[in-house]
């Protein structure tokens, strides 16, 4: 009998959290820590992009070239994640989950640390690509491992908890943004120290090497592959044949919609309180409004005064931005954790539909009405967690659903491909925004209808609730 998954007769009356072995909890903890640091490496750029890129360019944070370079860096990060997710997902099916997890964590730790020494915008862009390779790969490996180690009665909730751990990575990045990147005592080098912290996750690989073994299902799949050449592991081409084709198209479509709207909408929820802080800084410095018939010289003079006000009140503005990020993330964390519970009640497809529909409504509310109409701080603080719940929460569904679509010999390859091909669509969107600059709020509104497209995609999705993982 497997020590990972006792027989159904032994666990029929247990609740999802009962009967879980110490080793299974350990797998969840280690996989989640890897994902926490994975997300930190991605979000530390979000927390410092209004500091790092302006410093490298030598221009104010609100300059158009900063936005253009940041969009390009986002695009590079997403391309790297797509490439790394597919590469390391295939590798995990071939050499094992724990071995590949070590490689991915070392990859993103090293290149995040090196980013602290970037001397130009193009270096930042290139390094974001390499960081993302490890980031994309770690998720593919860890999500497959959690799914394979957990009993079926617990799998959806454990996978949701695994993906929800990402909020701690975001919160760590927000804390680094508020207390390190935005620390006046550290001057303009604060953002470099924030990236240097990225070396710390490398220590986790020692624990992985010491404690984790390969899942029983993967070991059996490898043995079968050695005996039967038609059962080879990690074959990318098999994702596009037979029953796998529909699953792959649905998975890639869902991930594309979720990731495009995340990077182009969800993260700009942090602008809600930032705009308030900027307005207060302008008022505090008594910068006059422009008259309707103001000439170019007057407009230029006011722009200089506004930038001076922003610089003087930079710590306060940074803290407001990070508070928005925290409130958004707390709501998102709840949405992620509860996806497993909701998907057990409504089914995988039903849960996705609910999240997509409400996320569309929340994007319209936040960016069309609240931010543009200068809603009060109280209203924004209440709305941000709800906004985060639905715009981020559906992402746990990828960790729950994608591993359930593929047999063990293709699980890392399939889950990694679906999730990370979504990054390609997002990269294309950001390169487009970089070429034709669009304001953050307008960008979010343009992308909001994609949530409704996701509802259409779900009509073609396979329902996997209550099923065992395919062998």
LINSULBEL-V259924 format. One record per backbone hydrogen bond with DSSP energy under -1.0 kcal/mol. NH is the residue of the N-H (numbers start at 1). CO is the residue of the C=O. If there is no record, write none. Layout:
NH_CO + NH_CO
This chain:
10_7 + 14_11 + 18_15 + 25_21 + 26_22 + 27_23 + 28_24 + 29_25 + 30_26 + 31_27 + 32_28 + 33_29 + 34_30 + 35_31 + 36_32 + 37_33 + 38_34 + 39_35 + 40_36 + 41_37 + 42_38 + 43_39 + 44_40 + 47_43 + 49_45 + 51_48 + 52_48 + 55_51 + 56_52 + 57_53 + 58_54 + 59_54 + 63_60 + 67_63 + 68_64 + 69_65 + 70_66 + 71_67 + 72_68 + 73_69 + 74_70 + 75_71 + 76_72 + 77_73 + 78_74 + 79_75 + 80_76 + 81_77 + 82_78 + 83_79 + 84_80 + 85_81 + 86_82 + 87_83 + 88_84 + 89_85 + 90_86 + 91_87 + 92_88 + 93_89 + 94_90 + 95_91 + 100_96 + 101_97 + 102_98 + 103_99 + 104_100 + 105_101 + 106_102 + 107_103 + 108_104 + 109_105 + 110_106 + 111_107 + 112_108 + 113_109 + 114_110 + 115_111 + 116_113 + 117_114 + 118_115 + 124_120 + 125_121 + 126_122 + 127_123 + 128_124 + 129_125 + 130_126 + 131_127 + 132_128 + 133_129 + 134_130 + 135_131 + 136_132 + 137_133 + 138_134 + 139_135 + 140_136 + 141_137 + 142_138 + 143_139 + 144_140 + 145_141 + 146_142 + 147_143 + 148_144 + 149_145 + 150_146 + 154_151 + 155_151 + 158_154 + 159_155 + 160_156 + 161_157 + 162_158 + 163_159 + 164_160 + 165_161 + 166_163 + 167_164 + 168_165 + 170_166 + 171_167 + 172_168 + 173_169 + 174_170 + 175_171 + 176_172 + 177_173 + 178_174 + 179_175 + 180_176 + 181_176 + 182_177 + 183_180 + 186_183 + 187_184 + 189_186 + 190_187 + 193_189 + 194_190 + 195_191 + 196_192 + 197_193 + 198_195 + 199_196 + 200_197 + 202_199 + 203_200 + 204_201 + 205_202 + 206_203 + 208_204 + 209_205 + 210_206 + 211_207 + 212_208 + 219_215 + 220_216 + 221_217 + 222_218 + 223_219 + 224_220 + 225_221 + 226_222 + 227_223 + 228_224 + 231_228 + 234_409 + 238_235 + 239_236 + 240_237 + 241_238 + 244_241 + 245_242 + 247_243 + 248_244 + 249_245 + 250_246 + 251_247 + 252_248 + 253_249 + 254_250 + 255_251 + 256_252 + 257_253 + 258_254 + 259_255 + 260_256 + 261_257 + 262_258 + 263_259 + 264_260 + 266_261 + 267_262 + 269_266 + 270_267 + 271_268 + 272_269 + 275_271 + 277_273 + 278_274 + 279_275 + 280_276 + 281_277 + 282_278 + 283_279 + 284_280 + 285_281 + 286_283 + 287_282 + 294_291 + 299_295 + 300_296 + 301_297 + 302_298 + 303_299 + 304_300 + 305_301 + 306_302 + 307_303 + 308_304 + 309_305 + 310_306 + 311_307 + 312_308 + 313_309 + 314_311 + 317_313 + 318_314 + 319_315 + 320_316 + 321_317 + 322_318 + 323_319 + 324_320 + 325_321 + 326_322 + 327_323 + 328_324 + 329_325 + 330_326 + 331_327 + 332_328 + 333_329 + 334_330 + 335_331 + 336_332 + 337_333 + 338_334 + 342_338 + 343_339 + 344_340 + 345_341 + 346_342 + 351_347 + 352_348 + 353_349 + 354_350 + 355_351 + 356_352 + 357_353 + 358_354 + 359_355 + 360_356 + 361_357 + 362_358 + 363_359 + 364_360 + 365_361 + 366_362 + 367_363 + 368_364 + 370_365 + 371_366 + 373_369 + 374_371 + 375_370 + 380_376 + 381_377 + 382_378 + 383_379 + 384_380 + 387_383 + 388_384 + 389_385 + 390_386 + 391_387 + 392_388 + 393_389 + 395_392 + 396_393 + 397_394 + 398_395 + 400_396 + 401_397 + 402_398 + 405_402 + 410_407 + 414_410 + 415_411 + 416_412 + 417_413 + 418_414 + 419_415 + 420_416 + 421_417 + 425_421 + 426_422 + 427_423 + 428_424 + 429_425 + 430_426 + 431_427 + 432_428 + 433_429 + 434_430 + 435_431 + 436_432 + 443_439 + 444_440 + 445_441 + 446_442 + 447_443 + 448_444 + 450_447 + 451_448 + 453_449 + 454_450 + 455_451 + 456_452 + 457_453 + 458_454 + 459_456 + 460_457 + 467_464
